[in-house]
Amino acid sequence: MKTPNTSNNTNTPTSAGLDDQDYLALASSMINAESQIGPVPVDPDIAEAMGAFSEDALSSDDALDSHFDGIDPTADAEGSNHG
């Protein structure tokens, strides 16, 4: 990720620059502050750092499988044979 060039001064020590993590943290806090006023366009890299693209949902197959957890589909057929 490219960080913005904040100064053309060659006397600035390299430690004064922002690394990616600090840049993303600063940008995230600015987005949070600006979003109090209204919608704010967000760079995809910053949005990802803010957790916008994390996918924690179940897949449709996992969701369907979880619906039947603990249920034996043959239980009714077995119970009716003991009549």
N, C-alpha and C positions, 0 to 999 in steps of 0.2 A: 504494500500500500504506500502510496506517495503522501508524504505530509507536506502541508503548504510551506513555502519558503517565506519565513517571517522577516528576514533581514538580509541585506546584502553586505552587511558589515563583516569584513574578514577578521576583525579583532575580537569577535564574539567567540568565547570558548565553546567547544563542541558539546560540553555538558549542559549548556544553556538551552539546547534544542530539545524538542519533544520527541520521545520515542513513540512507536505506534500505540502502545498501551496507554500512555499518558494522553496522546492526541485523541484516541477514541473515548477515553474517560471525560476529557474536557468537552469534546463535541457532544457526547451524550448528555452531559449536564446542561449544555446550551440548548439542546433540542428539548429537554424537559422543561426548561424555563420558558422557551418560546411557545411551547404547546399549550401553556396556560392561556394564551391570547387566542389561539385558533390553530387550524391545521398548519403543519410545517412539512415541507418536502425534506426527505432524509436520504442521504447517500446510502446505497446498499451495504457498503462495508460498515458504516456506523450502525445501521439498522441491525445487521447481523451481530455486532458487538453488544447491542442492546437486547438481544434475544428474540428479535422479530421472526427469525426463520427457524427457530428450534422446533422440531417436530416430536412431540411426546405422545401423540394420539395413537390409538391402536389402529392397525390396518383393518379393513373390512372383514378379512378372514379371521383375524384374531378376535374381533368383536363378536362374530358369529359363533366361533368356538367357545368363547367365554359364556355365551348364553346357555350352553348345554353342559357346562362344568358340573359334575356331580350327578347328572341325570343319566340313568341307564335307559337307552331307548328300547331295550328289550324287556324292561321290568314289567310292563303291563301284560305282555304276551306270556311271560313266565308265570305270573300270578294267576292268570285265568286258567292255566292248565292244571292247577292243583285243586280244582273244584270240588 
